[in-house]
Amino acid sequence: MIRKTGNLIYSPKYDLTDYTHVLSAEKYRLLYDELKYERWIWNEPTLIDEEDLLRVHTKKYLKDFLAARLTEKTKRAEIPIDNRIVEGVLAATQGTVLAAAIALKHGVASNLSGGFHHSFADHAEGFCYINDVAVAIAALRQENPKMKIAVIDLDVHQGNGTAVLLQKDENTYTFSMHEKENYPPKEQSSHDVELESHIGDGEYLKILKENLAIVKEIIQPEIIFYLAGVDVYKEDTLGGLSLTAEGIAERDRCIKSFMPSVPIVTLTAGGYARNMKETVHLHAQTIRIFHDRL
């Protein structure tokens, strides 16, 4: 497939600028602001339907989440919950579903949000209420139950919710490379790589390339979901690795060239640098690399 670049997904509902929290939800609007004057094809998602969420999440949990109720299950997200946040999550989740459809048609699509990989079927965790990748994969399964799918998660934190939700899906391969001594308690992905804290560009990239070669021998996917968290950055407040902006760019190029003929969805996932502008720049860098703008 020849990748036709330029498709980005964003909704004004992603913008939660006035919420003060380490999640820094304003980064989604700031990322849009950085990119909006460039020539992109903008796609705005609707709110995902409850029936689509029920393929992944329990009815009891969704009842509380959709009603924006603070319960034992929802409070584990460790962030506020109200109707506006619920709508933002629903839009972002539909954004990932939409990105997958566009990527299958054009080769690549980028959601300016998404990558909520700590969410489980029956509870929230770690800033994540709904597991958008699992929901998008469940949607793809409605048309092609045996589609081969890969999830490449390079956020500094393991995608524990994604690992559990997809463990029984024999046609999905989950690869997570993350900091060992960091949140969350670890679950079992198809392929986990645990990194020692403080490693920098050279060691990180060497380990990544070695493990991508292993993954390539195991699965030939028909679509890839790439969680391109930039919390591996040396100035991130919630990460303990030491990658530079140049190292993160090379990381992204490794994924872009990994299986260049396979459609790919990129998701922002984590990023909590001390200077918000650096987080936004790093997310924009990822998007520009995958869309041949850098």
N, C-alpha and C positions, 0 to 999 in steps of 0.2 A: 504493500500500500504506500502511495506517495502522500505524505502528510501535508494537508492544506492548512496552513497555520492561520491564526488570528482569532479563533473563537474563545471568548472569555465569558464567564457567567458571573453576574452580580445582581443583587437586589438592594434597593434602599433599606429594606428590612434588615439587612446585615448590620446596619449602622446603629450601634448602641453607645455612641460617643459619650453620652452623659453619665454612663455607669462607671464609677470609679472602682476598679478591681484589677488585680494582677493579670487577669485574663486579657485586659487591654483590648476590648472589643472594638475600640475606635480604629484599630489597625486596618479593619476591612474597608472602612470609608477612606482612610488615608491612602491605602493601596489603590483604590479606585481613583482617587484624586491624582495620584502620581501617573496613572496609566491613561486617564480618560481623554487626554488631548492627543494621544497617539492614534494611529489608524488601526482600530480593532473592530471585530464584529461582536457587538454586545448582545448577550442573551439574558433575559430576565426571567427567573423561575417563578412559578406560582407557589402556593403552599401545598406541601405533599398531603395526600389523603390518608386518613386513619387506616383504611384497609391496606394500604401499602406498608404502613408501619407495623401492622399486625403480623406480617410475614416474619418479623424479627423480634418484636417486643411483645410482652404479655399485655393482655387487655387490662388487667388490674393496674399495672404500672402506667400505661397510657392514660387511663382514666384520671389519675392524679396529675400526670404531666400536662395533659391538654387543658385541664382545669386550673393549671398554675398553682397547685396546692403544695405547700411545704410539708413533706412527710418524711418518714425514715428513709424511703427510697429515693426521693428527689433531692433531699438535702445533701446527699453524698456527692453531688456535683460541686459543692463548696462555693457556689456562686448564687446570686439572687435568682428568684423565679417570679415572673409576673407575665401577663398576657403578651406584652411586647417582646420579652425574651423568648417565649414559646413560639411566637410568629417568626422571629429571627431564625430559630433553630429549624422550624418547618420549611422555611424558604431555603436555607442553606442545604438541607437534606434533599429537597427537590432539585437544588442546583447540582448536586452530585449525580443524581439520576439523569438529569438533563445533559450534564457533561459526558456521561457514558454514552448516551445516544448519539451525541454530536461526534465524539471521538470515533465511534464505530463507523460513522459516515465519512468523516474528514481526516481521521488519523490522530488528532490531538485536540484536547479541550482543557481549559483550566478554570476551576472554580475558585473564586477569590476568598472562599471560606471552606468549611468542611474539614474532614480528617478527625472526626470526633471519636477517636479510637478507644477511649476508656469506658464507653457506655456498654452495659450488659443488657440482656433481654429484660430483666425485671428491676433494674435500678440504674441510677446515674452514678458516674464517678469522674473525678478529675476534670472538672469544667465541661463534661460531656453528658448531655441528656439523651441524645439519640445517635445510634451508630449509623451514620450516613452511608459508609462504604458497604456495610452488611445489607442495608436497605436497598442500595443500588444494585448489589449483586443479586439479591432476591428478586428484584424487578427484572433483571436480565434473564434469570432462570425461568420466568414465566413464558418466554418465547423460545429459549434454548436451554433446556435443563442440563445438558451435558457440556455447555460452553466451558472451555479451559480458561481459568482466570488466575492472575497473579496479583497479590497485594505486596508492594514493596514499601516498607515503612521505615524511613530513616529519621524520624523524630528522635530526639534524645531519650524519650521515654518509650518503653515497650507498649505496643498496642494490645494491652491485655484483654480488653473487651472483644476486639476483633478476633484475637487468637481463639478465644472460647467460642464465640458465635459461629466461627467457620471451621472448627475442628472436625466436624462430621461431614463437611462438604468435600467429598473426594476429588472434585474437579476444581477446587480452589486451593492455591498454594500461598501461604502467608510467610513472608520473609521480613523479620524485624531485626534491625541492628541498632543497639541502644546502649546507654550507659548502665553498667551493672549496678553500681551503688547509687541508685536513684529510684524515685517513685516510678511505677507502682510495684506491689508484690507481683512477681513474675508468673505468667501462665505459659503454656506451651504452644508456640507457633509451629508451623511446618519446619521452619528453619530460623533459629535464634542465634544471634551473635552478640555476646555481652562484652562491652568495652570497658577497659580500665579508665578511671577518671583522668582528666588532664591531657589525654593524647591530642596531638596536633595533626596538621594536614597530612604530612607524609605517611605516618603510621595508619591513620584513618583510611586514607585512600588505598593503601596497600591491602589492608584487610578487606575493604569493600570489593576491590577488583577480584581478590581471591575467592570470595564467597559468591559473587555474581557468576563467576565461571562454574562454580558448583551448581548453582540454581539453574543455569542454562542447560546443564546436562539432564536435569530432572523434569522440567516442564517447558512446554512450548505453548504459551498462553495465546488466547485470541484477543485479550484485552488486559491492560495493566492499570492498576490504581496505584499512583505514587503519592505517598504522604511525605511531602517535602518540608518537614518541619525545619525551621532555622534556629531552633533552640540548641543546636550543636555549636552555635557561635560562641566565641571566647568571652563575649561580654553579656551572655545571657544570664538572667537572674535565677532561672530554674534549672539550668544545665551545668554540668561540670566538665564538659569537653572544651577543647581549645582551638577549634577551627577558625580560620580567618575567612573573610568574605571571598577571597580567591580560592580557598580550599572548598568552600561550599559551592562555588561556581563549578569547580572541577568535579565535585561529587555529582552535581546535576547533569553535567555533560556525560559522565559515566553511565547514568541511567538512561539518558537520551539515546546513547549509542549502543546500549545493552541489547535491545532487540528492535532496531529502527523500523522494521516493517510492521510492528505490532501496535495497534491503537493504544493510546495512553491518556489517562486522566490525571492531571496534577491537582493536588489539594494543598492548601497552605499549612494546615495542622498547627504545631506550636511555634512560638516565637515571642520572647519576653525580654528583649535587650533593655539595658538600663536607659538607652536612648531610643525612644520609639521610632525615630526616623531611620535608625539602622535596621530595625526589624522590617520596616516597610520596604526599605531599599533591597534587603535580601530576598524578600518574597517577590518583589518586582523583577529582580535579577533572575530568579528561577523561571518565572513566566516568560521573560524575554528570551532566555536560552532555549526553552522548548518550542518557542514560536519563531525561532531564527531571527531574533532582533538583537542578539548579543553574541 
